[in-house]
Amino acid sequence: MSQADNPFLAVAAPWIAGLTPYVPGKPIPELERELGICDAVKLASNENPLGPGPRARAAIMALLDDLGRYPDGGGFDLRRALADFHHVSPTAITLGNGSNDVLDLVARTFLHPGVESAFSEYAFAVYPISTQAAGATARLAKAHDYGHDLDAMSNLVTDQTRVVWIANPNNPTGTWLSASPLKSFLGSLPKTCVVVVDEAYTEYVAEPDFPDTTHWIETFPNLIVTRTFAKAHGLAALRVGYGISDPRIADLLNRVRQPFNVNALAQAAAAAAITDREHVRASVALARAGMRQLTDAFARLELSYIPSVGNFVTVDCKRPAAPINEGLLHRGVIVRPLANYGLPNHLRISIGLEQENDRFIAALEDVLSI
């Protein structure tokens, strides 16, 4: 929108004009309204098709009579549950309205005009958005095999770099970094640079050398690890995530954090969910079976895909994906086109229930045959 169309651009911070809003996966009701479809399937937002586990559901139901009260602004019970789970002090925990909120807190705390942040090509779209919203300069490292090239990222770090963003596993590509190179990279960074390791999909990873970087906080006091309850725990609608860091960093983040940023239902459900290992195991097993279902179909269709350790997979359609995506929408299947990530021939597919995956595969075969 130009300044002629929006005169308020003239009074906004100058770096806001170039921002493009984040576009989430199309909601099912929106597609059904647009196309008159009544049985749409959404495989676009990396959600857990099992939803919340029984412990989280019970915690939600127990709070329904107290919804007239504000939540605990400090999140005492949830922070204590997370501290017990991760064997850290509650003072190391920062709660967020989803892990995106924590990422934005990092940007608001450490980024401003005149400094820089660095991240990889094909990395999560929130990193450049939060960087630009803070007025800082974004520096982009070219990817290697669709994943993070740590040498290229290291070459971007200067005296002005305040934040380095790393998604492990990465969204939308599903690529991942093993422990040794990531630890070496962290050790090479200046102490004036905060590094965020975004582990939103960590529960899905079975690789033996995949690191749990929450154990590295004492070694790297400039490290912030973010996690979410939106994926394996099935609480996407409640928007709850958290960061683990040196308490001195957490203190700064909590100065910026808005009061009551995590609602009471989210706090209670998350505190219960973190103990429900059986639900996480069932969710991971479903994702692995669905991954085989999808990748077997891609092999049959002679479509290449990016090997993924998350609950999603990105496929190369070998031609512009926009018309294919449109065809899928008209067949009631919502997936995620990736042109905004610089991958115009690719679609990202979240793993759903077996019958939802079958629905996508049949629709894709139908569209590709035209």
Secondary structure as GFF3:
##gff-version 3
##sequence-region A 1 370
A	DSSP	three_ten_helix	7	10	.	.	.	ID=ss1
A	DSSP	three_ten_helix	14	16	.	.	.	ID=ss2
A	DSSP	alpha_helix	28	35	.	.	.	ID=ss3
A	DSSP	beta_strand	41	42	.	.	.	ID=ss4
A	DSSP	alpha_helix	54	62	.	.	.	ID=ss5
A	DSSP	three_ten_helix	64	66	.	.	.	ID=ss6
A	DSSP	alpha_helix	76	86	.	.	.	ID=ss7
A	DSSP	three_ten_helix	90	92	.	.	.	ID=ss8
A	DSSP	beta_strand	93	96	.	.	.	ID=ss9
A	DSSP	alpha_helix	99	110	.	.	.	ID=ss10
A	DSSP	beta_strand	116	120	.	.	.	ID=ss11
A	DSSP	alpha_helix	126	133	.	.	.	ID=ss12
A	DSSP	beta_strand	137	141	.	.	.	ID=ss13
A	DSSP	alpha_helix	150	156	.	.	.	ID=ss14
A	DSSP	beta_strand	161	167	.	.	.	ID=ss15
A	DSSP	alpha_helix	179	188	.	.	.	ID=ss16
A	DSSP	beta_strand	194	198	.	.	.	ID=ss17
A	DSSP	three_ten_helix	202	204	.	.	.	ID=ss18
A	DSSP	three_ten_helix	213	216	.	.	.	ID=ss19
A	DSSP	beta_strand	223	228	.	.	.	ID=ss20
A	DSSP	three_ten_helix	236	238	.	.	.	ID=ss21
A	DSSP	beta_strand	241	245	.	.	.	ID=ss22
A	DSSP	alpha_helix	247	256	.	.	.	ID=ss23
A	DSSP	alpha_helix	264	273	.	.	.	ID=ss24
A	DSSP	alpha_helix	277	300	.	.	.	ID=ss25
A	DSSP	beta_strand	305	306	.	.	.	ID=ss26
A	DSSP	beta_strand	312	316	.	.	.	ID=ss27
A	DSSP	alpha_helix	321	330	.	.	.	ID=ss28
A	DSSP	beta_strand	333	334	.	.	.	ID=ss29
A	DSSP	beta_strand	336	338	.	.	.	ID=ss30
A	DSSP	three_ten_helix	339	341	.	.	.	ID=ss31
A	DSSP	beta_strand	343	350	.	.	.	ID=ss32
A	DSSP	alpha_helix	354	368	.	.	.	ID=ss33
###
